[in-house]
């Protein structure tokens, strides 16, 4: 009876058995996973966070014991760090943690929920005892009263009220944590048992499906697979261009119909092959009749024969014309490539020469180190030449050093840097101006004059941002002025920032006669000052391709502040290279550091 089924019925019967078994397995597996997911969510969202918060409260109680002891035995002002920490713990940290534990305990189903209320009551009693000490020992003067110290010391002594309450709270916490851990272990064991059942079920279903598959495969192979395999071999031969030599025996089902249709297709392909060979060899008058008026392939072949015949007649002439045109174009391209290469070499040689000129204008680092023993300069041009430049001179028993960032970078920025360096030489070395604010004002006038600029609404704002320090050979006060750029000073691990004026050196609105502010900065032995351009902080890089930023720049300078200045330069250089990674340097980088 099975052999008389159509192919559709045979396949449907096999799939029906598999689908029924699969649906059964799916529903059982889904129910198990849903229940396991609920258990897992309960552990993840309640039990584990509950234990973590209880452990956090335990640490908070232990820390409060230490801090209240410090309050009693260390005679300090209310602003003392430990006293501030204890107030913060009792007034802010604990209330927040308490709210979190109350929210988590709403889902508890064990005895820990009842114990939690007692625990909170004990903690409030502990804070009340703390408050007694806080109200008695309010300031440094309150420690002078022997009674105050004796009473408070008794509260925190071994066996005192605070010690006893603290030990009780820790015991309560240990009990609650033990209960929550036992509950978590029980729920976890329940989930493991469910997965064990699911594994057994899936194994048994797998065996059943395997046996059912073997039976179905045996029944279908005899009537479906063997004939289909023969048809497959015929189609594989056709895919390789081999016409078949044998056919599937005629039969009354769908496979028999496919075999007959395939034989008809192969006969048509044979005729098409013979026609294509004739057309390909140039025999355009060979005969060919399509299978029918709807035979798209046959009709297309006839159109192809006509088009090929017309195309072949003028193809040779077109090939000759296009070959001649390509030859001419190649000659022109080669000529232009040679001209471009020559121009590139000339431009590159010019820029390299400009680099040598710029390096000659910059002060030598040996000259700076001679005057400023503990100093460093990190200088990384973006291109061959730089729009950032540093300048140094000694005048009237003062060392004057500047870090400037000119408009643009590369060749335009380098030209502006040469103007700035030349003007600084004139202002300081020739005119003898050593006050930073006056230097900046004279530099602004000189830049405007050099560029022949006059204020107008549509001007390009050419100029520079710059920071200048004037350092006397004696004394502990330096002078600083900045045009958009600040001075950072690190003292005892903290950065003190002195901001520059918010106007550049150059045309900017109606600021032609606006002076710059001169800052007098007191420095102590061990202080380090830094002046810099914006290239370091603005560099893109890191895992997300973002800017380095000034906050990270400040932290890096604080971290390396104890290192020798030469080592600082190397660390800064390595850090920015690692930050850039595969990114391109986007701007010139300049950092100058001086330690006193």
Secondary structure, DSSP 8 states (H G I E B T S, - for coil): -GGGS-HHHHHHHHHHHHHHHHHHHHHHHHHHHHHHHHHHHHIIIIIHHHHHHHHHHHHHHHHHHHHHHHHHHS---TT-HHHHHHHHIIIIIHHHHHHHHHHHHTT--STHHHHHHHHHHHHHHHHHHHHHHHHHS-SGGGGG-HHHHHHHHHHHSTTSHHHHHHHHHHHHHHHHHHHHHHHHHHHHHHHHHHHHHHHHHHHHHHHHHHHHHHHHHHHHIIIIIHHHHHHHHHHHHHHTT---S------SSHHHHHHHHHHHHHHHHHHHHHHHHHHHTT-TT-----SSTT-HHHHHHHHHHHHHHHHHHHHHHHHHHHHHHHHHHHHHHHHHHHHHHHHHHHHHHHHHHHHHHHHHHS--HHHHHHHSSSEEEEEE-SSSS-SEEEEEEEETTEEEEEEEEESSSHHHHHHHHHHHHHHHIIIIIIT----HHHHHHHHHHHHHHHTT----TT----EEEEEEEEEESSSSEEEEEEEB--EEEEETTEEEEE--BS--EE--TT-TT-----EEEE--TT-EEEEE-STTTT-EETTTTEE--HHHHHHHHHHTTTS-HHHHHHHHHHHHHHHHTTS---S-EEEEEEE-
